[in-house]
Amino acid sequence: MNAAEIDALCEAAFAAYNQRAGGKTWDGKPIPPWGQCGPRVRNNWRAAIVAVLNNVDGEMLAIDHDGPMPEFEAT
């Protein structure tokens, strides 16, 4: 996978996070669009995507796209 493909995954993951978060940060501020995020944010997302890719053993993850994802519970 090349850098452009990884960056496309970063943008897709960021968009999914943004949608799930209702467009707001943890403290209620608006999340800017990907194109307005600085290098620190983009590099953090890249690190997260690379970590996930490095932990996938070449097997497709079984995800039920028709049902809701389970929620993490507060600890």
All heavy atoms as TSV, in Angstrom:
chain	resi	resn	atom	element	x	y	z
A	1	MET	N	N	0.857	-1.172	0.000
A	1	MET	CA	C	0.000	0.000	0.000
A	1	MET	C	C	0.901	1.232	0.000
A	1	MET	O	O	1.833	1.320	0.793
A	1	MET	CB	C	-0.897	-0.050	1.238
A	1	MET	CG	C	-1.836	1.123	1.343
A	1	MET	SD	S	-3.110	0.893	2.610
A	1	MET	CE	C	-4.233	-0.157	1.716
A	2	ASN	N	N	0.611	2.172	-0.881
A	2	ASN	CA	C	1.451	3.367	-0.967
A	2	ASN	C	C	0.911	4.494	-0.082
A	2	ASN	O	O	-0.161	4.389	0.511
A	2	ASN	CB	C	1.615	3.818	-2.428
A	2	ASN	CG	C	0.309	4.276	-3.050
A	2	ASN	OD1	O	-0.512	4.907	-2.402
A	2	ASN	ND2	N	0.120	3.958	-4.321
A	3	ALA	N	N	1.686	5.563	0.005
A	3	ALA	CA	C	1.338	6.681	0.887
A	3	ALA	C	C	-0.002	7.311	0.518
A	3	ALA	O	O	-0.781	7.675	1.402
A	3	ALA	CB	C	2.446	7.727	0.870
A	4	ALA	N	N	-0.283	7.433	-0.779
A	4	ALA	CA	C	-1.549	8.035	-1.203
A	4	ALA	C	C	-2.732	7.176	-0.769
A	4	ALA	O	O	-3.776	7.704	-0.351
A	4	ALA	CB	C	-1.566	8.244	-2.714
A	5	GLU	N	N	-2.581	5.857	-0.838
A	5	GLU	CA	C	-3.660	4.962	-0.410
A	5	GLU	C	C	-3.854	5.039	1.106
A	5	GLU	O	O	-4.986	5.038	1.590
A	5	GLU	CB	C	-3.338	3.525	-0.842
A	5	GLU	CG	C	-3.403	3.345	-2.351
A	5	GLU	CD	C	-2.843	2.016	-2.801
A	5	GLU	OE1	O	-1.841	1.543	-2.218
A	5	GLU	OE2	O	-3.413	1.457	-3.767
A	6	ILE	N	N	-2.760	5.127	1.844
A	6	ILE	CA	C	-2.860	5.268	3.297
A	6	ILE	C	C	-3.530	6.592	3.641
A	6	ILE	O	O	-4.403	6.654	4.505
A	6	ILE	CB	C	-1.469	5.137	3.958
A	6	ILE	CG1	C	-0.984	3.696	3.846
A	6	ILE	CG2	C	-1.522	5.581	5.419
A	6	ILE	CD1	C	0.444	3.481	4.275
A	7	ASP	N	N	-3.149	7.660	2.947
A	7	ASP	CA	C	-3.762	8.962	3.206
A	7	ASP	C	C	-5.253	8.962	2.879
A	7	ASP	O	O	-6.041	9.598	3.581
A	7	ASP	CB	C	-3.025	10.064	2.444
A	7	ASP	CG	C	-1.662	10.359	3.040
A	7	ASP	OD1	O	-1.374	9.892	4.172
A	7	ASP	OD2	O	-0.866	11.053	2.376
A	8	ALA	N	N	-5.656	8.212	1.849
A	8	ALA	CA	C	-7.085	8.103	1.521
A	8	ALA	C	C	-7.824	7.381	2.644
A	8	ALA	O	O	-8.952	7.757	2.993
A	8	ALA	CB	C	-7.273	7.380	0.190
A	9	LEU	N	N	-7.193	6.350	3.225
A	9	LEU	CA	C	-7.806	5.669	4.372
A	9	LEU	C	C	-7.900	6.594	5.568
A	9	LEU	O	O	-8.893	6.563	6.309
A	9	LEU	CB	C	-7.010	4.417	4.740
A	9	LEU	CG	C	-7.112	3.239	3.775
A	9	LEU	CD1	C	-6.165	2.127	4.207
A	9	LEU	CD2	C	-8.540	2.735	3.691
A	10	CYS	N	N	-6.890	7.425	5.769
A	10	CYS	CA	C	-6.921	8.400	6.863
A	10	CYS	C	C	-8.114	9.328	6.713
A	10	CYS	O	O	-8.851	9.561	7.669
A	10	CYS	CB	C	-5.635	9.230	6.884
A	10	CYS	SG	S	-4.157	8.323	7.312
A	11	GLU	N	N	-8.293	9.839	5.520
A	11	GLU	CA	C	-9.392	10.775	5.282
A	11	GLU	C	C	-10.742	10.083	5.475
A	11	GLU	O	O	-11.662	10.657	6.069
A	11	GLU	CB	C	-9.291	11.372	3.883
A	11	GLU	CG	C	-10.287	12.471	3.643
A	11	GLU	CD	C	-10.050	13.255	2.374
A	11	GLU	OE1	O	-9.056	13.010	1.671
A	11	GLU	OE2	O	-10.878	14.141	2.090
A	12	ALA	N	N	-10.857	8.840	5.014
A	12	ALA	CA	C	-12.113	8.100	5.176
A	12	ALA	C	C	-12.391	7.823	6.655
A	12	ALA	O	O	-13.528	7.967	7.121
A	12	ALA	CB	C	-12.062	6.793	4.388
A	13	ALA	N	N	-11.361	7.439	7.401
A	13	ALA	CA	C	-11.533	7.173	8.827
A	13	ALA	C	C	-11.897	8.452	9.571
A	13	ALA	O	O	-12.754	8.454	10.446
A	13	ALA	CB	C	-10.261	6.554	9.411
A	14	PHE	N	N	-11.242	9.552	9.217
A	14	PHE	CA	C	-11.538	10.844	9.833
A	14	PHE	C	C	-12.988	11.243	9.564
A	14	PHE	O	O	-13.689	11.705	10.455
A	14	PHE	CB	C	-10.577	11.907	9.290
A	14	PHE	CG	C	-10.795	13.271	9.856
A	14	PHE	CD1	C	-10.243	13.628	11.069
A	14	PHE	CD2	C	-11.540	14.219	9.168
A	14	PHE	CE1	C	-10.442	14.901	11.602
A	14	PHE	CE2	C	-11.748	15.490	9.682
A	14	PHE	CZ	C	-11.192	15.826	10.907
A	15	ALA	N	N	-13.448	11.037	8.330
A	15	ALA	CA	C	-14.833	11.375	7.977
A	15	ALA	C	C	-15.813	10.526	8.781
A	15	ALA	O	O	-16.835	11.032	9.260
A	15	ALA	CB	C	-15.062	11.187	6.480
A	16	ALA	N	N	-15.503	9.235	8.955
A	16	ALA	CA	C	-16.379	8.361	9.744
A	16	ALA	C	C	-16.401	8.806	11.204
A	16	ALA	O	O	-17.462	8.839	11.830
A	16	ALA	CB	C	-15.900	6.913	9.627
A	17	TYR	N	N	-15.238	9.143	11.741
A	17	TYR	CA	C	-15.159	9.643	13.122
A	17	TYR	C	C	-15.979	10.923	13.262
A	17	TYR	O	O	-16.750	11.080	14.204
A	17	TYR	CB	C	-13.698	9.899	13.499
A	17	TYR	CG	C	-13.553	10.553	14.847
A	17	TYR	CD1	C	-13.495	9.796	15.997
A	17	TYR	CD2	C	-13.500	11.944	14.968
A	17	TYR	CE1	C	-13.382	10.393	17.246
A	17	TYR	CE2	C	-13.388	12.549	16.205
A	17	TYR	CZ	C	-13.326	11.772	17.345
A	17	TYR	OH	O	-13.222	12.371	18.561
A	18	ASN	N	N	-15.787	11.835	12.319
A	18	ASN	CA	C	-16.481	13.119	12.348
A	18	ASN	C	C	-17.991	12.914	12.316
A	18	ASN	O	O	-18.728	13.531	13.091
A	18	ASN	CB	C	-16.018	13.979	11.162
A	18	ASN	CG	C	-16.432	15.422	11.285
A	18	ASN	OD1	O	-17.199	15.805	12.149
A	18	ASN	ND2	N	-15.920	16.241	10.392
A	19	GLN	N	N	-18.442	12.018	11.462
A	19	GLN	CA	C	-19.879	11.753	11.368
A	19	GLN	C	C	-20.390	11.155	12.678
A	19	GLN	O	O	-21.415	11.575	13.211
A	19	GLN	CB	C	-20.182	10.812	10.213
A	19	GLN	CG	C	-21.653	10.502	10.073
A	19	GLN	CD	C	-21.935	9.569	8.914
A	19	GLN	OE1	O	-21.040	9.013	8.296
A	19	GLN	NE2	N	-23.204	9.389	8.616
A	20	ARG	N	N	-19.670	10.185	13.203
A	20	ARG	CA	C	-20.084	9.520	14.441
A	20	ARG	C	C	-20.106	10.496	15.617
A	20	ARG	O	O	-20.966	10.410	16.497
A	20	ARG	CB	C	-19.136	8.356	14.726
A	20	ARG	CG	C	-19.387	7.629	15.995
A	20	ARG	CD	C	-20.678	6.882	15.934
A	20	ARG	NE	N	-20.870	6.194	17.208
A	20	ARG	CZ	C	-21.964	5.598	17.549
A	20	ARG	NH1	N	-22.979	5.554	16.730
A	20	ARG	NH2	N	-22.067	5.022	18.713
A	21	ALA	N	N	-19.150	11.447	15.617
A	21	ALA	CA	C	-19.050	12.430	16.699
A	21	ALA	C	C	-20.023	13.589	16.520
A	21	ALA	O	O	-20.040	14.512	17.326
A	21	ALA	CB	C	-17.617	12.952	16.788
A	22	GLY	N	N	-20.831	13.547	15.465
A	22	GLY	CA	C	-21.783	14.620	15.227
A	22	GLY	C	C	-21.119	15.923	14.831
A	22	GLY	O	O	-21.680	16.998	15.021
A	23	GLY	N	N	-19.897	15.823	14.288
A	23	GLY	CA	C	-19.185	17.019	13.840
A	23	GLY	C	C	-18.588	17.850	14.957
A	23	GLY	O	O	-18.187	18.992	14.742
A	24	LYS	N	N	-18.551	17.272	16.173
A	24	LYS	CA	C	-18.055	18.021	17.338
A	24	LYS	C	C	-16.879	17.287	17.992
A	24	LYS	O	O	-16.853	16.059	18.055
A	24	LYS	CB	C	-19.155	18.195	18.383
A	24	LYS	CG	C	-20.390	18.899	17.877
A	24	LYS	CD	C	-20.145	20.359	17.673
A	24	LYS	CE	C	-21.441	21.054	17.239
A	24	LYS	NZ	N	-21.225	22.422	16.868
A	25	THR	N	N	-15.938	18.060	18.530
A	25	THR	CA	C	-14.849	17.494	19.310
A	25	THR	C	C	-15.378	17.063	20.667
A	25	THR	O	O	-16.533	17.333	21.017
A	25	THR	CB	C	-13.712	18.521	19.505
A	25	THR	OG1	O	-14.234	19.651	20.227
A	25	THR	CG2	C	-13.131	18.978	18.177
A	26	TRP	N	N	-14.536	16.454	21.472
A	26	TRP	CA	C	-14.955	15.987	22.799
A	26	TRP	C	C	-15.479	17.123	23.664
A	26	TRP	O	O	-16.307	16.921	24.536
A	26	TRP	CB	C	-13.804	15.266	23.503
A	26	TRP	CG	C	-12.634	16.166	23.790
A	26	TRP	CD1	C	-11.568	16.424	22.974
A	26	TRP	CD2	C	-12.433	16.962	24.952
A	26	TRP	NE1	N	-10.710	17.325	23.550
A	26	TRP	CE2	C	-11.223	17.685	24.783
A	26	TRP	CE3	C	-13.149	17.155	26.130
A	26	TRP	CZ2	C	-10.719	18.552	25.737
A	26	TRP	CZ3	C	-12.628	18.033	27.072
A	26	TRP	CH2	C	-11.428	18.706	26.876
A	27	ASP	N	N	-14.990	18.356	23.393
A	27	ASP	CA	C	-15.435	19.497	24.214
A	27	ASP	C	C	-16.459	20.379	23.494
A	27	ASP	O	O	-16.683	21.515	23.876
A	27	ASP	CB	C	-14.238	20.315	24.681
A	27	ASP	CG	C	-13.387	20.839	23.538
A	27	ASP	OD1	O	-13.648	20.490	22.361
A	27	ASP	OD2	O	-12.444	21.601	23.812
A	28	GLY	N	N	-17.108	19.821	22.462
A	28	GLY	CA	C	-18.214	20.508	21.804
A	28	GLY	C	C	-17.853	21.486	20.706
A	28	GLY	O	O	-18.731	22.136	20.150
A	29	LYS	N	N	-16.579	21.586	20.375
A	29	LYS	CA	C	-16.173	22.483	19.283
A	29	LYS	C	C	-16.373	21.777	17.943
A	29	LYS	O	O	-16.318	20.560	17.862
A	29	LYS	CB	C	-14.706	22.870	19.452
A	29	LYS	CG	C	-14.429	23.663	20.710
A	29	LYS	CD	C	-12.951	23.937	20.853
A	29	LYS	CE	C	-12.673	24.638	22.183
A	29	LYS	NZ	N	-11.237	24.730	22.454
A	30	PRO	N	N	-16.596	22.556	16.882
A	30	PRO	CA	C	-16.773	21.932	15.569
A	30	PRO	C	C	-15.476	21.274	15.085
A	30	PRO	O	O	-14.397	21.834	15.260
A	30	PRO	CB	C	-17.173	23.081	14.643
A	30	PRO	CG	C	-17.120	24.323	15.442
A	30	PRO	CD	C	-16.768	23.997	16.855
A	31	ILE	N	N	-15.613	20.088	14.505
A	31	ILE	CA	C	-14.466	19.422	13.905
A	31	ILE	C	C	-14.274	20.016	12.512
A	31	ILE	O	O	-15.202	20.014	11.707
A	31	ILE	CB	C	-14.693	17.904	13.807
A	31	ILE	CG1	C	-14.841	17.300	15.205
A	31	ILE	CG2	C	-13.555	17.231	13.045
A	31	ILE	CD1	C	-15.209	15.825	15.215
A	32	PRO	N	N	-13.076	20.511	12.215
A	32	PRO	CA	C	-12.865	21.072	10.880
A	32	PRO	C	C	-12.819	19.966	9.826
A	32	PRO	O	O	-12.550	18.809	10.156
A	32	PRO	CB	C	-11.502	21.758	10.999
A	32	PRO	CG	C	-10.800	21.042	12.090
A	32	PRO	CD	C	-11.878	20.579	13.043
A	33	PRO	N	N	-13.055	20.316	8.585
A	33	PRO	CA	C	-12.920	19.329	7.516
A	33	PRO	C	C	-11.460	18.855	7.419
A	33	PRO	O	O	-10.534	19.567	7.817
A	33	PRO	CB	C	-13.322	20.078	6.244
A	33	PRO	CG	C	-13.862	21.379	6.675
A	33	PRO	CD	C	-13.480	21.615	8.088
A	34	TRP	N	N	-11.264	17.671	6.876
A	34	TRP	CA	C	-9.932	17.075	6.728
A	34	TRP	C	C	-8.955	18.058	6.086
A	34	TRP	O	O	-7.829	18.200	6.551
A	34	TRP	CB	C	-10.034	15.802	5.896
A	34	TRP	CG	C	-8.728	15.122	5.661
A	34	TRP	CD1	C	-8.033	15.097	4.481
A	34	TRP	CD2	C	-7.953	14.375	6.593
A	34	TRP	NE1	N	-6.882	14.375	4.633
A	34	TRP	CE2	C	-6.814	13.917	5.928
A	34	TRP	CE3	C	-8.116	14.039	7.938
A	34	TRP	CZ2	C	-5.835	13.144	6.551
A	34	TRP	CZ3	C	-7.150	13.272	8.554
A	34	TRP	CH2	C	-6.029	12.838	7.863
A	35	GLY	N	N	-9.368	18.740	5.058
A	35	GLY	CA	C	-8.490	19.667	4.341
A	35	GLY	C	C	-8.023	20.846	5.177
A	35	GLY	O	O	-7.055	21.511	4.816
A	36	GLN	N	N	-8.701	21.115	6.285
A	36	GLN	CA	C	-8.305	22.218	7.155
A	36	GLN	C	C	-7.538	21.747	8.391
A	36	GLN	O	O	-7.125	22.568	9.203
A	36	GLN	CB	C	-9.538	23.015	7.578
A	36	GLN	CG	C	-10.189	23.752	6.435
A	36	GLN	CD	C	-11.424	24.513	6.878
A	36	GLN	OE1	O	-11.692	24.685	8.059
A	36	GLN	NE2	N	-12.207	24.963	5.909
A	37	CYS	N	N	-7.355	20.453	8.518
A	37	CYS	CA	C	-6.593	19.920	9.648
A	37	CYS	C	C	-5.108	20.119	9.387
A	37	CYS	O	O	-4.637	19.959	8.261
A	37	CYS	CB	C	-6.888	18.437	9.843
A	37	CYS	SG	S	-8.559	18.111	10.411
A	38	GLY	N	N	-4.392	20.435	10.432
A	38	GLY	CA	C	-2.961	20.640	10.304
A	38	GLY	C	C	-2.186	19.339	10.253
A	38	GLY	O	O	-2.742	18.248	10.398
A	39	PRO	N	N	-0.870	19.443	10.064
A	39	PRO	CA	C	-0.047	18.252	9.947
A	39	PRO	C	C	-0.054	17.380	11.201
A	39	PRO	O	O	0.040	16.165	11.107
A	39	PRO	CB	C	1.355	18.782	9.655
A	39	PRO	CG	C	1.320	20.243	9.848
A	39	PRO	CD	C	-0.116	20.670	9.864
A	40	ARG	N	N	-0.185	17.975	12.373
A	40	ARG	CA	C	-0.209	17.167	13.600
A	40	ARG	C	C	-1.394	16.212	13.597
A	40	ARG	O	O	-1.250	15.015	13.870
A	40	ARG	CB	C	-0.258	18.074	14.827
A	40	ARG	CG	C	-0.284	17.295	16.114
A	40	ARG	CD	C	-0.186	18.223	17.328
A	40	ARG	NE	N	-0.250	17.435	18.539
A	40	ARG	CZ	C	-1.060	17.676	19.539
A	40	ARG	NH1	N	-1.873	18.712	19.504
A	40	ARG	NH2	N	-1.072	16.913	20.596
A	41	VAL	N	N	-2.573	16.722	13.278
A	41	VAL	CA	C	-3.771	15.880	13.242
A	41	VAL	C	C	-3.644	14.822	12.154
A	41	VAL	O	O	-3.905	13.633	12.372
A	41	VAL	CB	C	-5.041	16.740	13.029
A	41	VAL	CG1	C	-6.259	15.875	12.730
A	41	VAL	CG2	C	-5.283	17.615	14.244
A	42	ARG	N	N	-3.204	15.227	10.973
A	42	ARG	CA	C	-3.070	14.275	9.860
A	42	ARG	C	C	-2.042	13.196	10.179
A	42	ARG	O	O	-2.256	12.018	9.896
A	42	ARG	CB	C	-2.698	15.007	8.578
A	42	ARG	CG	C	-3.850	15.821	8.025
A	42	ARG	CD	C	-3.404	16.570	6.780
A	42	ARG	NE	N	-4.501	17.311	6.236
A	42	ARG	CZ	C	-4.834	17.311	4.945
A	42	ARG	NH1	N	-4.142	16.618	4.080
A	42	ARG	NH2	N	-5.855	18.017	4.533
A	43	ASN	N	N	-0.934	13.585	10.784
A	43	ASN	CA	C	0.091	12.601	11.145
A	43	ASN	C	C	-0.411	11.646	12.217
A	43	ASN	O	O	-0.066	10.460	12.203
A	43	ASN	CB	C	1.378	13.294	11.592
A	43	ASN	CG	C	2.121	13.916	10.436
A	43	ASN	OD1	O	2.063	13.428	9.315
A	43	ASN	ND2	N	2.812	15.009	10.701
A	44	ASN	N	N	-1.220	12.147	13.154
A	44	ASN	CA	C	-1.802	11.269	14.176
A	44	ASN	C	C	-2.737	10.245	13.538
A	44	ASN	O	O	-2.727	9.066	13.910
A	44	ASN	CB	C	-2.535	12.082	15.234
A	44	ASN	CG	C	-1.597	12.893	16.102
A	44	ASN	OD1	O	-0.396	12.656	16.128
A	44	ASN	ND2	N	-2.141	13.867	16.811
A	45	TRP	N	N	-3.563	10.683	12.594
A	45	TRP	CA	C	-4.452	9.753	11.907
A	45	TRP	C	C	-3.650	8.762	11.084
A	45	TRP	O	O	-3.981	7.577	11.019
A	45	TRP	CB	C	-5.471	10.508	11.036
A	45	TRP	CG	C	-6.628	10.984	11.852
A	45	TRP	CD1	C	-6.770	12.208	12.453
A	45	TRP	CD2	C	-7.781	10.238	12.210
A	45	TRP	NE1	N	-7.948	12.257	13.149
A	45	TRP	CE2	C	-8.592	11.068	13.018
A	45	TRP	CE3	C	-8.227	8.961	11.927
A	45	TRP	CZ2	C	-9.811	10.642	13.531
A	45	TRP	CZ3	C	-9.439	8.545	12.446
A	45	TRP	CH2	C	-10.221	9.378	13.240
A	46	ARG	N	N	-2.587	9.206	10.441
A	46	ARG	CA	C	-1.737	8.304	9.661
A	46	ARG	C	C	-1.142	7.235	10.579
A	46	ARG	O	O	-1.122	6.047	10.246
A	46	ARG	CB	C	-0.640	9.063	8.934
A	46	ARG	CG	C	0.176	8.149	8.026
A	46	ARG	CD	C	1.264	8.915	7.287
A	46	ARG	NE	N	0.656	9.821	6.323
A	46	ARG	CZ	C	1.121	11.046	6.089
A	46	ARG	NH1	N	2.155	11.520	6.739
A	46	ARG	NH2	N	0.536	11.806	5.194
A	47	ALA	N	N	-0.654	7.635	11.745
A	47	ALA	CA	C	-0.077	6.673	12.684
A	47	ALA	C	C	-1.121	5.635	13.096
A	47	ALA	O	O	-0.814	4.439	13.209
A	47	ALA	CB	C	0.476	7.397	13.906
A	48	ALA	N	N	-2.349	6.090	13.328
A	48	ALA	CA	C	-3.416	5.165	13.722
A	48	ALA	C	C	-3.732	4.176	12.601
A	48	ALA	O	O	-3.859	2.965	12.845
A	48	ALA	CB	C	-4.672	5.945	14.114
A	49	ILE	N	N	-3.846	4.663	11.388
A	49	ILE	CA	C	-4.157	3.786	10.247
A	49	ILE	C	C	-3.029	2.792	10.021
A	49	ILE	O	O	-3.270	1.597	9.804
A	49	ILE	CB	C	-4.433	4.613	8.972
A	49	ILE	CG1	C	-5.725	5.423	9.136
A	49	ILE	CG2	C	-4.476	3.731	7.731
A	49	ILE	CD1	C	-6.987	4.607	9.322
A	50	VAL	N	N	-1.788	3.255	10.074
A	50	VAL	CA	C	-0.649	2.357	9.878
A	50	VAL	C	C	-0.617	1.285	10.968
A	50	VAL	O	O	-0.362	0.112	10.691
A	50	VAL	CB	C	0.672	3.155	9.808
A	50	VAL	CG1	C	1.886	2.238	9.893
A	50	VAL	CG2	C	0.719	3.974	8.520
A	51	ALA	N	N	-0.929	1.662	12.206
A	51	ALA	CA	C	-0.969	0.679	13.291
A	51	ALA	C	C	-2.030	-0.384	13.021
A	51	ALA	O	O	-1.792	-1.585	13.236
A	51	ALA	CB	C	-1.230	1.376	14.624
A	52	VAL	N	N	-3.189	0.035	12.553
A	52	VAL	CA	C	-4.250	-0.927	12.241
A	52	VAL	C	C	-3.810	-1.833	11.100
A	52	VAL	O	O	-3.935	-3.065	11.187
A	52	VAL	CB	C	-5.567	-0.205	11.887
A	52	VAL	CG1	C	-6.583	-1.173	11.298
A	52	VAL	CG2	C	-6.135	0.495	13.111
A	53	LEU	N	N	-3.280	-1.255	10.046
A	53	LEU	CA	C	-2.846	-2.053	8.902
A	53	LEU	C	C	-1.763	-3.052	9.298
A	53	LEU	O	O	-1.736	-4.181	8.799
A	53	LEU	CB	C	-2.341	-1.149	7.778
A	53	LEU	CG	C	-3.401	-0.299	7.092
A	53	LEU	CD1	C	-2.749	0.695	6.146
A	53	LEU	CD2	C	-4.413	-1.169	6.368
A	54	ASN	N	N	-0.884	-2.663	10.191
A	54	ASN	CA	C	0.181	-3.557	10.637
A	54	ASN	C	C	-0.333	-4.696	11.505
A	54	ASN	O	O	0.368	-5.686	11.703
A	54	ASN	CB	C	1.256	-2.785	11.406
A	54	ASN	CG	C	2.134	-1.978	10.499
A	54	ASN	OD1	O	2.298	-2.296	9.322
A	54	ASN	ND2	N	2.706	-0.916	11.017
A	55	ASN	N	N	-1.560	-4.571	12.011
A	55	ASN	CA	C	-2.125	-5.609	12.867
A	55	ASN	C	C	-3.149	-6.489	12.169
A	55	ASN	O	O	-3.690	-7.398	12.789
A	55	ASN	CB	C	-2.751	-4.980	14.121
A	55	ASN	CG	C	-1.690	-4.584	15.107
A	55	ASN	OD1	O	-1.093	-5.435	15.746
A	55	ASN	ND2	N	-1.413	-3.303	15.201
A	56	VAL	N	N	-3.393	-6.234	10.904
A	56	VAL	CA	C	-4.320	-7.064	10.142
A	56	VAL	C	C	-3.502	-8.166	9.479
A	56	VAL	O	O	-2.548	-7.896	8.772
A	56	VAL	CB	C	-5.080	-6.224	9.080
A	56	VAL	CG1	C	-5.940	-7.112	8.195
A	56	VAL	CG2	C	-5.930	-5.161	9.762
A	57	ASP	N	N	-3.875	-9.402	9.733
A	57	ASP	CA	C	-3.118	-10.551	9.228
A	57	ASP	C	C	-3.518	-10.961	7.817
A	57	ASP	O	O	-3.403	-12.129	7.471
A	57	ASP	CB	C	-3.309	-11.751	10.153
A	57	ASP	CG	C	-2.496	-11.638	11.417
A	57	ASP	OD1	O	-1.476	-10.948	11.420
A	57	ASP	OD2	O	-2.899	-12.278	12.398
A	58	GLY	N	N	-3.995	-10.044	7.029
A	58	GLY	CA	C	-4.405	-10.409	5.686
A	58	GLY	C	C	-5.783	-11.048	5.632
A	58	GLY	O	O	-6.218	-11.488	4.589
A	59	GLU	N	N	-6.444	-11.133	6.763
A	59	GLU	CA	C	-7.792	-11.687	6.797
A	59	GLU	C	C	-8.795	-10.539	6.829
A	59	GLU	O	O	-8.567	-9.534	7.485
A	59	GLU	CB	C	-7.987	-12.547	8.042
A	59	GLU	CG	C	-7.106	-13.780	8.084
A	59	GLU	CD	C	-7.346	-14.604	9.335
A	59	GLU	OE1	O	-8.432	-14.489	9.929
A	59	GLU	OE2	O	-6.441	-15.351	9.705
A	60	MET	N	N	-9.865	-10.711	6.102
A	60	MET	CA	C	-10.918	-9.705	6.138
A	60	MET	C	C	-11.587	-9.759	7.502
A	60	MET	O	O	-11.851	-10.832	8.032
A	60	MET	CB	C	-11.959	-9.965	5.047
A	60	MET	CG	C	-11.423	-9.774	3.639
A	60	MET	SD	S	-10.895	-8.097	3.305
A	60	MET	CE	C	-12.449	-7.253	3.309
A	61	LEU	N	N	-11.848	-8.613	8.071
A	61	LEU	CA	C	-12.540	-8.554	9.347
A	61	LEU	C	C	-14.029	-8.768	9.106
A	61	LEU	O	O	-14.609	-8.183	8.196
A	61	LEU	CB	C	-12.313	-7.197	10.011
A	61	LEU	CG	C	-10.856	-6.846	10.314
A	61	LEU	CD1	C	-10.782	-5.445	10.890
A	61	LEU	CD2	C	-10.259	-7.843	11.275
A	62	ALA	N	N	-14.643	-9.618	9.888
A	62	ALA	CA	C	-16.074	-9.886	9.750
A	62	ALA	C	C	-16.842	-8.801	10.481
A	62	ALA	O	O	-16.859	-8.762	11.704
A	62	ALA	CB	C	-16.408	-11.255	10.318
A	63	ILE	N	N	-17.433	-7.913	9.732
A	63	ILE	CA	C	-18.208	-6.813	10.306
A	63	ILE	C	C	-19.602	-6.856	9.705
A	63	ILE	O	O	-19.769	-6.923	8.498
A	63	ILE	CB	C	-17.555	-5.445	10.025
A	63	ILE	CG1	C	-16.163	-5.399	10.659
A	63	ILE	CG2	C	-18.428	-4.309	10.526
A	63	ILE	CD1	C	-15.388	-4.156	10.309
A	64	ASP	N	N	-20.610	-6.818	10.555
A	64	ASP	CA	C	-21.991	-6.793	10.109
A	64	ASP	C	C	-22.342	-5.357	9.739
A	64	ASP	O	O	-22.587	-4.534	10.598
A	64	ASP	CB	C	-22.899	-7.313	11.218
A	64	ASP	CG	C	-24.369	-7.259	10.838
A	64	ASP	OD1	O	-24.679	-7.059	9.650
A	64	ASP	OD2	O	-25.196	-7.412	11.735
A	65	HIS	N	N	-22.334	-5.063	8.444
A	65	HIS	CA	C	-22.602	-3.700	8.000
A	65	HIS	C	C	-24.083	-3.346	8.048
A	65	HIS	O	O	-24.444	-2.195	7.919
A	65	HIS	CB	C	-22.063	-3.482	6.578
A	65	HIS	CG	C	-20.582	-3.524	6.508
A	65	HIS	ND1	N	-19.785	-2.507	6.966
A	65	HIS	CD2	C	-19.733	-4.474	6.060
A	65	HIS	CE1	C	-18.515	-2.811	6.787
A	65	HIS	NE2	N	-18.458	-4.011	6.241
A	66	ASP	N	N	-24.923	-4.347	8.225
A	66	ASP	CA	C	-26.362	-4.087	8.251
A	66	ASP	C	C	-26.863	-3.718	9.645
A	66	ASP	O	O	-27.927	-3.148	9.778
A	66	ASP	CB	C	-27.134	-5.302	7.740
A	66	ASP	CG	C	-26.851	-5.573	6.276
A	66	ASP	OD1	O	-26.612	-4.598	5.533
A	66	ASP	OD2	O	-26.848	-6.742	5.873
A	67	GLY	N	N	-26.099	-4.040	10.662
A	67	GLY	CA	C	-26.527	-3.764	12.018
A	67	GLY	C	C	-25.639	-2.716	12.654
A	67	GLY	O	O	-24.581	-2.378	12.134
A	68	PRO	N	N	-26.050	-2.201	13.787
A	68	PRO	CA	C	-25.235	-1.186	14.455
A	68	PRO	C	C	-23.989	-1.804	15.073
A	68	PRO	O	O	-23.977	-2.978	15.450
A	68	PRO	CB	C	-26.169	-0.645	15.533
A	68	PRO	CG	C	-27.126	-1.762	15.796
A	68	PRO	CD	C	-27.283	-2.499	14.490
A	69	MET	N	N	-22.944	-1.025	15.137
A	69	MET	CA	C	-21.736	-1.471	15.797
A	69	MET	C	C	-21.987	-1.433	17.301
A	69	MET	O	O	-22.673	-0.549	17.795
A	69	MET	CB	C	-20.568	-0.534	15.466
A	69	MET	CG	C	-20.134	-0.575	14.022
A	69	MET	SD	S	-19.335	-2.118	13.584
A	69	MET	CE	C	-17.816	-1.991	14.495
A	70	PRO	N	N	-21.437	-2.407	18.053
A	70	PRO	CA	C	-21.610	-2.359	19.502
A	70	PRO	C	C	-20.918	-1.143	20.071
A	70	PRO	O	O	-19.899	-0.697	19.567
A	70	PRO	CB	C	-20.960	-3.660	19.982
A	70	PRO	CG	C	-20.114	-4.120	18.867
A	70	PRO	CD	C	-20.658	-3.534	17.608
A	71	GLU	N	N	-21.494	-0.589	21.113
A	71	GLU	CA	C	-20.952	0.604	21.762
A	71	GLU	C	C	-19.953	0.204	22.835
A	71	GLU	O	O	-20.121	-0.807	23.504
A	71	GLU	CB	C	-22.080	1.404	22.414
A	71	GLU	CG	C	-23.149	1.889	21.454
A	71	GLU	CD	C	-22.692	3.060	20.614
A	71	GLU	OE1	O	-21.835	3.831	21.062
A	71	GLU	OE2	O	-23.221	3.201	19.504
A	72	PHE	N	N	-18.898	1.005	22.986
A	72	PHE	CA	C	-18.008	0.844	24.131
A	72	PHE	C	C	-18.741	1.379	25.348
A	72	PHE	O	O	-19.482	2.362	25.258
A	72	PHE	CB	C	-16.713	1.654	23.951
A	72	PHE	CG	C	-15.794	1.062	22.908
A	72	PHE	CD1	C	-15.678	1.652	21.667
A	72	PHE	CD2	C	-15.029	-0.052	23.193
A	72	PHE	CE1	C	-14.821	1.134	20.711
A	72	PHE	CE2	C	-14.175	-0.583	22.254
A	72	PHE	CZ	C	-14.067	0.007	21.010
A	73	GLU	N	N	-18.546	0.747	26.476
A	73	GLU	CA	C	-19.194	1.201	27.689
A	73	GLU	C	C	-18.240	2.072	28.496
A	73	GLU	O	O	-17.039	1.848	28.492
A	73	GLU	CB	C	-19.650	0.001	28.516
A	73	GLU	CG	C	-20.734	-0.797	27.804
A	73	GLU	CD	C	-21.293	-1.890	28.676
A	73	GLU	OE1	O	-21.203	-1.788	29.912
A	73	GLU	OE2	O	-21.840	-2.842	28.116
A	74	ALA	N	N	-18.787	3.074	29.151
A	74	ALA	CA	C	-17.991	3.952	29.980
A	74	ALA	C	C	-17.406	3.170	31.146
A	74	ALA	O	O	-18.056	2.304	31.702
A	74	ALA	CB	C	-18.834	5.109	30.498
A	75	THR	N	N	-16.166	3.504	31.492
A	75	THR	CA	C	-15.530	2.834	32.622
A	75	THR	C	C	-15.347	3.784	33.766
A	75	THR	O	O	-15.392	4.962	33.648
A	75	THR	CB	C	-14.155	2.256	32.223
A	75	THR	OG1	O	-13.356	3.316	31.697
A	75	THR	CG2	C	-14.322	1.172	31.216
